[in-house]
Amino acid sequence: MSLRTEKLKSKSRPMPMMAKDPMKTLGRLLRYIFVRYWFIFIVVFVCILLSSFASVQASSMISDITSAIDTQLKVRLDGGTVDYSEIMKIILTMIAIFAVGTVALFAYNRLMVKIAQGVLRDIRQDMFGKMQSFPVRYFDTHTFGETMSHFTNDTDALEQLISNSIPQIFNSTMTIIFCLVSMFVMSWQLTLVVLVTVFAMFFAIKGIGGKSARYFSAQQRSYALFDGYIQEMLQGQKVVKVFCYEENNEKAFDKVNDEYCHNLTQAHKYANIFMPVMANLTYVQYGVIAIVGAVMVATGTLQLTENVISGTQQTALGVIVAFLALSRTFTRPINMVSQQFNSIVLALAGAERIFELMDTEPETDNGNVTLVTGKYVGGVFKEGDGDYYWKVPTENGCSYVKTEGDIKLENVNFSYDGVKPILKNVNVYANVGQKVALIGKTGAGKTTISNLINRFYDIDDGVIYYDGIDIKNIRKKDLRKTLGVVLQEVNLFTASVKDNIRYGNPAATDEEVYAAARLAQADDFIRRLPEGYDTIITGNGANLSQGQRQLISIARVAVADPPVMILDEATSSIDTRTEELVQKGMDNLMKGRTVFVIAHRLSTIKNSDCIMVMSEGMIIERGNHEELMAKKGVYYNLNSSK
């Protein structure tokens, strides 16, 4: 069973409901803003201060205009002349304050969009860059849909947090501070009344908001499984149709969909009752302030005061009216932050998943042996144009070993999970220019050997030598440059046929690409394509047959011109006639190279220098075709049963 299969079977495991360490996650996210966009954020912060101050000051000035109207009303009742200049002055001041606040609000919202999109771009770039360093084991244990959800669903959740939630929190915090100061100056008694009702709001936030947050977090994770399942099923629709698996497939989808629906429904259920509760608590607060204020006026507790900022005298009526306005200004940011609560939790859950991906251990590489080109001139090696050499560090400097392709596996043991052994004391000797074939039942360990030579995985015990050098000492990137691999599963990219072949050697000229295609017997069908070598391949080669895709894959290796080739069922998808043509080209390509062939078709390996029969991770027979037929063992029986 593959690691990916085991991973898929474990989808029913319990999922953590919320971010494990939200403050740490938020801190890492804020570093993207403060480190990379610090200047823009300073401007945003100044605009937030202006906007918050304008909002609070405009509310507090209601007391000024109310007091002015109250005073002029008394003058009118006493038979005096009404003076409108003071009222107009206050109105014009309020208009100016509102204008400043509006401009500041517009400015910081525009700037936060710029910051948000920049941060998302940086996060996606960092994620993709980090993924390039992941070992093959990561992709064997994570579905493509699950990985893709980091780039789509998780980053989309971050956009709401950065562009709306974070500036809203700063704006609300500043507004609350300014409101508290203004209210305390007017009446500390009424301020205490407001604070008591605010505590009731916090209990509502903690109770209802906490439940909503847990379900939003669960929704984020269930969506990743949901998305991954859909992608796998769409990719495998032909298999579903062939095996009439539609009904079972639908049942499995219903299970994943129901889990996602349940989490989403519960999250929005609590989110939808949250705001009505908060709104009603605001109305209760409004009523309590009016009652307490009226009692204070009746008992003479509330006296004539002075606005510290404007310097105008405020009557008791003006103070109460202003306090009612300020109380709404005070509770409004609390309500607005509570509205953002679910978005914050959802975004932090997504951010945590993103940072989990970024924290994945990269592929370790402690190799110090590198690949260089050059030649010996007068007994001294000169790096530059020439053949490939291994540059091996020594105590006195370095030595150069010709890259020829001598591969040896000595007493190799390996297990994917550390429990079930896949290879047991395997010994393989492939001298320069030899063709070594590996055959055996599925799961015998044939492909595992090619994975270990490439160092997609590291062996548990034993040694693998390349030209006498332990491959653990060779830098992986340089090691893989000398290995050409043709896999049974072909991957083509959205690009021209020419560029897909050039993937094996980005520096290859057009003529070298054409020569590689001719060698792989692919030139003929490529030239019959609508645009020839410039034909764009899409959908992993959906417009090509399986055999044509495999021929392009073989041409890709041919243009790389490596000293060692690994053919893992390279001709399994090609018809017999085409296989004969390809085999001729492959024979030419194999000359002077060390070649490992993994095949089920025994006709393709009869001319191998050494054939090894594998069973349950062990080599049970080895020799050339004639020697193994003479033994009349497993290989003989395989040939006789055709």
KOLVEX-288876 format. One record per residue (C-alpha): residue in three letters; z, y, x. Coordinates in steps of 0.25 Angstrom, whole numbers, plus 2048, in hexadecimal, padded with zeros to 3 digits. Layout:
! KOLVEX-288876
  type    w    v    u
   ala    Z    Y    X
...
***
This chain:
! KOLVEX-288876
  type    w    v    u
   met  800  800  800
   ser  7FC  80E  805
   leu  806  819  807
   arg  7FF  821  7FD
   thr  800  816  7F3
   glu  80F  816  7F5
   lys  810  825  7F4
   leu  808  824  7E6
   lys  811  81A  7E1
   ser  81D  822  7E4
   lys  819  82E  7DB
   ser  824  82A  7D1
   arg  82F  82D  7DB
   pro  839  838  7D6
   met  834  846  7DA
   pro  83D  851  7DF
   met  83E  85B  7D4
   met  840  868  7DC
   ala  83D  86D  7EA
   lys  847  867  7F3
   asp  84A  874  7FA
   pro  844  880  7F3
   met  84A  88B  7FC
   lys  844  884  808
   thr  837  882  801
   leu  837  891  7FC
   gly  83B  895  80A
   arg  82F  88E  811
   leu  826  894  806
   leu  82B  8A2  808
   arg  828  8A1  817
   tyr  819  8A0  814
   ile  81B  8AE  80D
   phe  824  8B5  816
   val  81E  8B0  823
   arg  810  8B1  820
   tyr  80F  8BD  816
   trp  81C  8C5  819
   phe  816  8D2  819
   ile  80F  8D1  80B
   phe  81C  8CB  806
   ile  824  8D7  80B
   val  81A  8E0  803
   val  81C  8D7  7F7
   phe  82C  8D8  7F9
   val  82B  8E7  7F9
   cys  822  8E7  7EC
   ile  82C  8DE  7E6
   leu  838  8E7  7E9
   leu  830  8F3  7E3
   ser  82C  8EB  7D7
   ser  83A  8E6  7D4
   phe  840  8F4  7D7
   ala  836  8FA  7CD
   ser  839  8F0  7C2
   val  848  8F2  7C3
   gln  848  901  7C5
   ala  83F  903  7B9
   ser  849  8FB  7B0
   ser  854  903  7B5
   met  84D  910  7B3
   ile  84D  90C  7A4
   ser  85B  911  7A4
   asp  857  91E  7AA
   ile  84D  921  79F
   thr  856  91B  794
   ser  861  924  799
   ala  857  930  799
   ile  853  92E  78B
   asp  861  92C  787
   thr  865  939  78D
   gln  859  941  787
   leu  85C  93B  77A
   lys  86A  940  77A
   val  864  94E  77E
   arg  85B  94D  772
   leu  866  94A  769
   asp  86E  955  76E
   gly  863  95F  76B
   gly  85E  961  779
   thr  850  960  780
   val  84B  953  784
   asp  847  952  793
   tyr  83C  948  795
   ser  83A  94A  7A4
   glu  846  941  7A8
   ile  840  936  79F
   met  832  938  7A5
   lys  837  938  7B3
   ile  83E  92A  7B1
   ile  831  925  7AA
   leu  828  929  7B5
   thr  831  923  7BF
   met  831  916  7B8
   ile  822  916  7B7
   ala  822  918  7C7
   ile  82B  90D  7C9
   phe  823  903  7C0
   ala  817  907  7C7
   val  81D  904  7D5
   gly  822  8F7  7CF
   thr  815  8F3  7C9
   val  80D  8F6  7D6
   ala  818  8EE  7DE
   leu  817  8E2  7D5
   phe  808  8E2  7D5
   ala  808  8E3  7E4
   tyr  812  8D7  7E7
   asn  80B  8CE  7DD
   arg  7FE  8D0  7E4
   leu  804  8CE  7F2
   met  80B  8C1  7ED
   val  7FE  8BB  7E9
   lys  7F9  8BE  7F7
   ile  805  8B7  7FD
   ala  805  8AB  7F3
   gln  7F6  8A8  7F6
   gly  7F8  8AA  805
   val  805  8A1  805
   leu  7FD  896  7FD
   arg  7F2  896  807
   asp  7FB  895  813
   ile  803  889  80C
   arg  7F6  882  809
   gln  7F1  884  817
   asp  7FE  87F  81D
   met  7FE  873  814
   phe  7F0  86F  817
   gly  7F2  872  826
   lys  7FE  869  826
   met  7F7  85E  81E
   gln  7ED  85D  82A
   ser  7F9  858  833
   phe  7FE  84E  829
   pro  7FD  83F  82D
   val  7F5  835  825
   arg  802  82F  81F
   tyr  804  83C  817
   phe  7F7  83A  810
   asp  7F9  82C  80E
   thr  806  82F  806
   his  802  83B  7FE
   thr  7F7  83B  7F4
   phe  7EC  846  7F5
   gly  7F0  84C  7E7
   glu  7FE  84D  7EB
   thr  7FA  854  7F8
   met  7F0  85D  7F1
   ser  7FB  862  7E7
   his  802  869  7F3
   phe  7F5  872  7F5
   thr  7F3  874  7E6
   asn  7FF  873  7DC
   asp  80A  876  7E7
   thr  804  882  7EC
   asp  800  887  7DF
   ala  80F  887  7DB
   leu  812  88F  7E8
   glu  808  89A  7E3
   gln  811  89E  7D7
   leu  81D  89E  7DF
   ile  818  8A7  7EA
   ser  80F  8B1  7E2
   asn  819  8B2  7D6
   ser  827  8AB  7D8
   ile  82B  8B1  7E6
   pro  827  8BF  7E3
   gln  82E  8BE  7D5
   ile  83B  8B9  7DB
   phe  83B  8C5  7E5
   asn  837  8CF  7DA
   ser  842  8C9  7D1
   thr  84D  8C9  7DC
   met  84A  8D8  7DF
   thr  84A  8DB  7D0
   ile  857  8D4  7CE
   ile  85E  8DB  7D9
   phe  859  8E9  7D5
   cys  85D  8E6  7C7
   leu  86B  8E2  7CB
   val  86D  8EF  7D3
   ser  867  8F8  7C8
   met  870  8F1  7BD
   phe  87C  8F1  7C5
   val  87B  900  7C7
   met  87A  902  7B8
   ser  885  8F9  7B4
   trp  88B  8ED  7BB
   gln  891  8E8  7AE
   leu  884  8E6  7A8
   thr  87F  8E0  7B5
   leu  889  8D5  7B4
   val  884  8D2  7A6
   val  876  8D0  7AB
   leu  87B  8C7  7B6
   val  882  8BE  7AD
   thr  876  8BC  7A4
   val  86E  8BA  7B1
   phe  877  8AE  7B5
   ala  874  8A8  7A8
   met  865  8A9  7AC
   phe  868  8A2  7B9
   phe  86E  896  7B2
   ala  862  895  7A9
   ile  859  896  7B5
   lys  861  88B  7BD
   gly  861  882  7B1
   ile  853  883  7AA
   gly  84C  887  7B7
   gly  851  87C  7BF
   lys  84C  871  7B6
   ser  83F  878  7B5
   ala  83E  879  7C4
   arg  841  86A  7C6
   tyr  835  866  7BD
   phe  82C  870  7C3
   ser  82E  86A  7D0
   ala  82C  85C  7CB
   gln  81F  861  7C4
   gln  81A  866  7D2
   arg  81C  858  7D8
   ser  817  850  7CC
   tyr  80A  859  7CC
   ala  807  855  7DA
   leu  808  846  7D6
   phe  800  849  7C9
   asp  7F5  851  7D1
   gly  7F5  845  7DC
   tyr  7F3  83B  7D1
   ile  7E7  842  7CA
   gln  7E0  844  7D8
   glu  7E1  835  7DB
   met  7DC  831  7CE
   leu  7D1  83A  7CE
   gln  7CD  835  7DC
   gly  7CE  827  7D7
   gln  7C7  828  7CA
   lys  7BD  81E  7CE
   val  7C7  813  7D1
   val  7CE  817  7C4
   lys  7C1  814  7BC
   val  7BD  808  7C4
   phe  7CB  801  7C1
   cys  7CC  806  7B3
   tyr  7DA  80C  7B7
   glu  7D8  818  7AE
   glu  7E4  814  7A4
   asn  7EE  811  7AF
   asn  7E9  81E  7B7
   glu  7EC  826  7AA
   lys  7FA  820  7A9
   ala  7FD  823  7B7
   phe  7F8  832  7B5
   asp  800  833  7A8
   lys  80D  830  7B0
   val  80A  83A  7BB
   asn  805  844  7B0
   asp  812  842  7A8
   glu  81B  844  7B3
   tyr  814  851  7B7
   cys  814  855  7A8
   his  823  852  7A6
   asn  827  85B  7B3
   leu  81E  866  7AE
   thr  822  866  7A0
   gln  831  866  7A4
   ala  82F  871  7AE
   his  828  87A  7A4
   lys  832  876  799
   tyr  83E  87C  7A1
   ala  835  888  7A6
   asn  831  88C  798
   ile  83F  88C  792
   phe  844  893  79F
   met  83E  8A1  79B
   pro  843  8A2  78D
   val  851  89F  791
   met  850  8AA  79C
   ala  84A  8B4  792
   asn  855  8B1  788
   leu  860  8B3  792
   thr  859  8C0  796
   tyr  85A  8C5  787
   val  869  8C0  787
   gln  86B  8C9  794
   tyr  864  8D5  78D
   gly  86D  8D4  781
   val  87A  8D2  789
   ile  877  8DF  791
   ala  874  8E7  785
   ile  881  8E2  77E
   val  88A  8E4  78B
   gly  883  8F2  78E
   ala  886  8F7  77F
   val  894  8F3  781
   met  895  8FA  78E
   val  88F  907  788
   ala  899  906  77C
   thr  8A5  904  785
   gly  8A1  90F  78E
   thr  89F  905  79A
   leu  891  909  79D
   gln  890  918  7A1
   leu  886  922  7A6
   thr  880  91D  7B3
   glu  876  922  7BD
   asn  869  91B  7C2
   val  86B  919  7D1
   ile  85C  91A  7D4
   ser  857  924  7CA
   gly  864  92C  7C9
   thr  863  92E  7BA
   gln  86F  92D  7B1
   gln  86F  921  7A8
   thr  876  920  79B
   ala  87D  913  796
   leu  871  911  78C
   gly  867  912  798
   val  86F  908  7A1
   ile  86F  8FE  796
   val  860  8FF  793
   ala  85E  8FF  7A2
   phe  867  8F3  7A4
   leu  85F  8EB  799
   ala  852  8EE  7A0
   leu  858  8EA  7AE
   ser  85E  8DD  7A8
   arg  850  8D9  7A4
   thr  84B  8DE  7B1
   phe  856  8D5  7B8
   thr  854  8C9  7B0
   arg  845  8C9  7B0
   pro  843  8C5  7BF
   ile  84D  8BA  7BC
   asn  844  8B5  7B1
   met  838  8B7  7B9
   val  83E  8AF  7C5
   ser  842  8A4  7BC
   gln  834  8A4  7B7
   gln  830  8A1  7C5
   phe  83A  897  7C7
   asn  831  88B  7C3
   ser  826  890  7CB
   ile  82F  892  7D7
   val  834  883  7D6
   leu  826  87E  7D4
   ala  821  886  7E0
   leu  82D  881  7E9
   ala  82A  873  7E5
   gly  81C  875  7E9
   ala  820  87C  7F5
   glu  829  871  7F9
   arg  81E  867  7F7
   ile  815  86F  800
   phe  81F  870  80B
   glu  822  861  80A
   leu  813  860  80D
   met  814  86A  819
   asp  820  863  81E
   thr  81A  855  81F
   glu  81A  850  82D
   pro  80D  853  834
   glu  806  848  83B
   thr  80D  846  849
   asp  805  847  855
   asn  80C  846  863
   gly  7FF  842  86A
   asn  7FC  849  877
   val  7F0  842  87B
   thr  7E4  84A  877
   leu  7D5  848  876
   val  7CC  850  87F
   thr  7BD  850  883
   gly  7B9  851  892
   lys  7B5  849  89E
   tyr  7B8  846  8AC
   val  7B2  84E  8B7
   gly  7B5  84A  8C5
   gly  7C1  842  8C1
   val  7C7  84E  8B9
   phe  7C6  84E  8AA
   lys  7C0  85B  8A4
   glu  7C3  85E  895
   gly  7B7  863  88E
   asp  7AA  85C  88A
   gly  7AA  84D  88B
   asp  7B0  840  886
   tyr  7BD  83F  87E
   tyr  7CA  83C  887
   trp  7D8  83B  884
   lys  7E1  845  88B
   val  7EE  83E  88E
   pro  7F9  847  893
   thr  800  841  8A0
   glu  80B  845  8A9
   asn  801  84C  8B3
   gly  7F9  852  8A8
   cys  7EF  84A  8A0
   ser  7E5  83E  8A1
   tyr  7D8  83C  899
   val  7D5  82F  893
   lys  7C7  82C  88E
   thr  7C6  82B  87E
   glu  7C0  81D  87C
   gly  7C6  817  870
   asp  7CE  80C  876
   ile  7D8  808  86A
   lys  7E4  7FF  86B
   leu  7EF  7FC  861
   glu  7FB  7F4  867
   asn  806  7EE  85F
   val  804  7F8  854
   asn  80D  7F7  848
   phe  80C  801  83C
   ser  812  803  82E
   tyr  80E  80F  824
   asp  81C  80F  81E
   gly  825  80A  829
   val  828  7FE  821
   lys  81B  7F5  81E
   pro  814  7F2  82B
   ile  805  7F4  82B
   leu  801  7F0  839
   lys  809  7E6  841
   asn  807  7E5  850
   val  7F9  7E8  850
   asn  7F1  7E8  85D
   val  7E2  7ED  85D
   tyr  7DA  7EF  86A
   ala  7CD  7F7  868
   asn  7C6  7FA  875
   val  7BC  805  878
   gly  7B0  803  870
   gln  7B5  7F7  868
   lys  7B3  7F5  859
   val  7C0  7EF  853
   ala  7C0  7EA  845
   leu  7CC  7E9  83C
   ile  7CC  7E0  82F
   gly  7D6  7DB  826
   lys  7DB  7DC  817
   thr  7DE  7E9  811
   gly  7EC  7EE  816
   ala  7EB  7E6  823
   gly  7EC  7F3  82B
   lys  7DE  7F5  830
   thr  7DD  804  82B
   thr  7EC  806  830
   ile  7E7  803  83E
   ser  7DC  80F  83D
   asn  7E7  818  838
   leu  7F0  815  844
   ile  7E5  817  84E
   asn  7E2  825  847
   arg  7F1  827  847
   phe  7F1  82A  839
   tyr  7FE  822  83A
   asp  807  81F  846
   ile  80A  810  849
   asp  818  80B  848
   asp  817  803  855
   gly  80D  7FF  860
   val  803  808  867
   ile  7F5  80C  864
   tyr  7ED  810  871
   tyr  7E0  819  871
   asp  7DA  818  87F
   gly  7E7  813  884
   ile  7EF  81F  87E
   asp  7F9  81D  873
   ile  7F3  824  867
   lys  801  82A  864
   asn  7FF  833  871
   ile  7F1  837  86C
   arg  7F0  844  864
   lys  7EC  83F  856
   lys  7E1  84A  854
   asp  7DB  845  861
   leu  7DD  836  85E
   arg  7D5  838  850
   lys  7CA  83F  857
   thr  7C6  832  85E
   leu  7C7  82A  852
   gly  7BC  829  848
   val  7C1  823  83A
   val  7B8  81E  82F
   leu  7C1  81B  823
   gln  7BE  813  817
   glu  7C2  81F  80E
   val  7B8  82A  811
   asn  7BC  839  80F
   leu  7B1  843  80F
   phe  7B3  852  80E
   thr  7AD  85D  805
   ala  7A3  861  810
   ser  795  85E  814
   val  791  850  819
   lys  78F  856  827
   asp  79D  85C  827
   asn  7A3  84F  822
   ile  79D  848  82E
   arg  7A1  853  837
   tyr  7AF  851  833
   gly  7B0  846  83E
   asn  7AC  851  848
   pro  7AC  85F  844
   ala  7A5  863  851
   ala  799  85A  84E
   thr  78B  860  84D
   asp  781  85D  842
   glu  77A  853  84B
   glu  786  84B  84E
   val  789  84B  83F
   tyr  77B  845  83C
   ala  77C  83B  847
   ala  78A  836  842
   ala  784  835  834
   arg  778  82D  83A
   leu  782  824  841
   ala  789  821  835
   gln  77C  81F  82D
   ala  780  82B  824
   asp  775  834  828
   asp  76A  82E  81E
   phe  773  830  811
   ile  778  83D  816
   arg  76A  843  817
   arg  767  83F  809
   leu  772  847  803
   pro  76E  854  7FC
   glu  772  85D  808
   gly  772  852  813
   tyr  77D  854  81D
   asp  781  861  816
   thr  784  85A  808
   ile  792  85E  804
   ile  79B  852  801
   thr  7A5  854  7F6
   gly  7B0  84C  7EF
   asn  7B2  843  7FC
   gly  7A3  83F  7FC
   ala  7A2  83C  7ED
   asn  793  83F  7ED
   leu  792  834  7F8
   ser  793  825  7F7
   gln  79F  81E  7FE
   gly  796  819  808
   gln  790  826  80B
   arg  79D  82C  80D
   gln  7A1  821  817
   leu  795  824  81F
   ile  798  832  820
   ser  7A6  82E  824
   ile  7A1  825  82F
   ala  797  831  834
   arg  7A4  83A  835
   val  7AA  830  83F
   ala  79D  82F  846
   val  79C  83E  849
   ala  7AA  83D  84E
   asp  7A6  834  859
   pro  7B4  82E  85C
   pro  7B7  823  866
   val  7BE  81B  85C
   met  7BA  818  84E
   ile  7C1  812  842
   leu  7B9  80C  837
   asp  7C2  809  82B
   glu  7B9  802  821
   ala  7AF  80C  825
   thr  7A3  805  81E
   ser  7AB  7FF  812
   ser  7A4  809  808
   ile  796  807  80E
   asp  78C  7FD  808
   thr  787  7F1  811
   arg  77A  7F7  815
   thr  780  804  818
   glu  78B  7FD  820
   glu  780  7F7  829
   leu  77A  804  82C
   val  788  80B  82E
   gln  78C  7FF  837
   lys  781  802  840
   gly  785  810  841
   met  793  80D  843
   asp  790  803  84E
   asn  789  80E  856
   leu  795  817  853
   met  79E  80D  858
   lys  798  80B  866
   gly  7A2  80F  871
   arg  7AD  811  867
   thr  7B9  80A  863
   val  7B8  806  854
   phe  7C2  801  84A
   val  7BC  7FB  83E
   ile  7C4  7F8  831
   ala  7BB  7F0  828
   his  7BB  7E5  81D
   arg  7AC  7E2  81E
   leu  7AC  7D8  82A
   ser  79D  7DB  82C
   thr  7A0  7E8  832
   ile  7AA  7E3  83D
   lys  7A3  7D7  842
   asn  79E  7DE  84E
   ser  7AC  7E3  852
   asp  7B2  7E1  860
   cys  7BF  7DD  859
   ile  7C3  7D9  84B
   met  7D1  7D9  847
   val  7D6  7D3  83A
   met  7E2  7D9  834
   ser  7EC  7D4  82A
   glu  7F9  7DA  826
   gly  7F9  7E4  831
   met  7F7  7DA  83C
   ile  7EA  7D6  844
   ile  7E8  7C7  841
   glu  7DB  7C5  848
   arg  7D2  7CC  852
   gly  7C5  7CA  85A
   asn  7B6  7CC  858
   his  7AE  7C6  84C
   glu  7AA  7B9  853
   glu  7B9  7B7  859
   leu  7BF  7B9  84B
   met  7B5  7B0  844
   ala  7B7  7A5  84E
   lys  7C6  7A6  84B
   lys  7C4  7A3  83C
   gly  7CF  7AB  838
   val  7D1  7B7  82E
   tyr  7C5  7BE  833
   tyr  7BC  7B1  832
   asn  7C1  7AF  824
   leu  7BE  7BE  820
   asn  7B0  7BC  825
   ser  7AE  7AE  81E
   ser  7B3  7B4  811
   lys  7A8  7BE  810
***
